[in-house]
Structures are given as structure tokens and as C-alpha cells.
Amino acid sequence: MMQESIKEKDVMFLEYIIKAMVEHSDDVRVTRKVDEQGVLLNLFVNPGDMGKVIGHGGKTGDAIRLLLRVVGMKNNARVSLKICEPEEAKSSDSKIDEVLDRMTG
């Protein structure tokens, strides 16, 4: 029961902040993974909203991470955030990697 309430707090907190910032709030998705190092939250947003979430020089992303660490400390958990690249960028990068592999291989 206690683990569930912590889960609800960190995920709900992150979703609340991000949905208030972005244009495409319906595209916001958070996954949660717990291991020996703590809690890892993976954040997925619309590709058009990545700049807003990361911010100039990564300052917005760093501020969100700091707030999540505070939420984690309050619940005796180490909470980390990974802002995941949009799927389109990943598939584009893999195509570039394939071309480079053919050129060098």
C-alpha cells in the first residue's frame, strides 16, 4: 500500500507539471521503474514539446529533476528522471547509424 502511494505521488506530480507546460498534454506519458538504485521515471512527450520540457541549456529539465528529488526525499526514495527522445528521432538516428555502418564497414 505504501509503495503504491509513493508511485502515485511521483508520477502524478511529474504528469501535473509537464501537462501544464506543453501544448499536447494528451501525449504526455510516464513510465516508472524501480531497482536497487531507486526510482527511474521515463518521460515521453510530443516531439513538438521537447524544447519546452528540456528548456534553454537544459535548465527546465534540471529544475524538474530537482523537484522530483525533493518528492523522493519526502518519501525516502531516490527519484531520477529520463526525458526520452521522441520515437521519430530514434528511428531517424538508427537510419543514420545504418548509413554510417555501411560507409565504414
C-alpha positions in Angstrom: 0.0 0.0 0.0 2.7 2.5 0.9 4.7 1.7 -2.3 1.5 2.4 -4.3 1.0 5.8 -2.7 4.6 6.8 -3.4 4.2 5.7 -7.0 1.1 7.8 -7.3 2.8 10.8 -5.8 5.9 10.9 -8.1 4.1 10.0 -11.3 1.2 12.3 -10.7 3.5 15.1 -9.7 5.5 14.8 -12.9 2.4 14.5 -15.1 0.9 17.5 -13.5 3.9 19.7 -14.1 4.6 18.5 -17.6 0.9 18.7 -18.8 0.8 22.3 -17.5 3.9 23.2 -19.7 3.2 21.5 -23.0 0.8 22.1 -25.9 0.0 18.4 -26.4 -0.9 17.3 -22.9 -2.6 14.2 -24.2 0.7 12.9 -25.5 2.4 13.0 -22.1 3.3 9.5 -20.8 5.3 8.5 -17.8 6.7 5.0 -17.1 8.1 4.0 -13.7 10.9 1.5 -13.0 12.2 0.6 -9.5 15.6 -1.1 -9.0 18.4 -1.1 -6.4 19.4 2.4 -7.4 16.0 3.9 -6.8 13.1 5.0 -8.9 13.5 5.9 -12.6 10.7 7.9 -14.3 10.8 7.9 -18.1 9.0 10.9 -19.6 7.6 10.8 -23.1 6.2 13.9 -24.8 5.1 15.1 -28.2 8.2 15.9 -30.4 7.0 19.5 -30.7 7.1 19.9 -26.9 10.6 18.6 -26.3 12.1 22.1 -26.3 9.7 23.3 -23.6 10.4 20.3 -21.4 14.2 20.5 -21.7 14.4 24.3 -21.7 17.3 26.5 -22.7 20.5 24.8 -21.9 18.6 22.0 -20.1 17.7 24.3 -17.3 14.0 23.4 -17.2 14.8 19.7 -17.2 17.3 20.2 -14.4 14.7 22.1 -12.4 12.1 19.3 -12.8 14.7 16.7 -11.7 15.4 18.8 -8.6 11.7 18.9 -7.7 11.4 15.2 -8.2 14.4 14.6 -5.9 12.6 16.6 -3.2 9.4 14.5 -3.7 11.6 11.4 -3.4 13.3 12.6 -0.3 10.0 13.2 1.3 9.1 9.5 0.6 12.6 8.0 1.4 13.2 7.2 -2.3 15.8 8.3 -4.8 13.8 9.5 -7.9 15.5 10.2 -11.2 14.1 11.4 -14.5 15.0 10.5 -18.0 13.4 12.6 -20.7 13.1 10.2 -23.6 13.6 11.1 -27.2 10.5 11.1 -29.4 10.2 7.9 -31.4 10.6 9.8 -34.7 14.1 10.9 -33.7 15.1 7.4 -32.6 14.1 5.9 -35.9 15.9 8.7 -37.8 19.1 8.2 -35.7 19.1 4.5 -36.4 18.9 5.2 -40.1 21.9 7.5 -39.9 23.7 4.8 -37.9 22.9 2.2 -40.6 24.3 4.5 -43.3 27.5 5.2 -41.3 28.0 1.5 -40.6 27.8 0.7 -44.4 30.3 3.5 -45.1 32.8 2.3 -42.5 32.1 -1.4 -42.7 
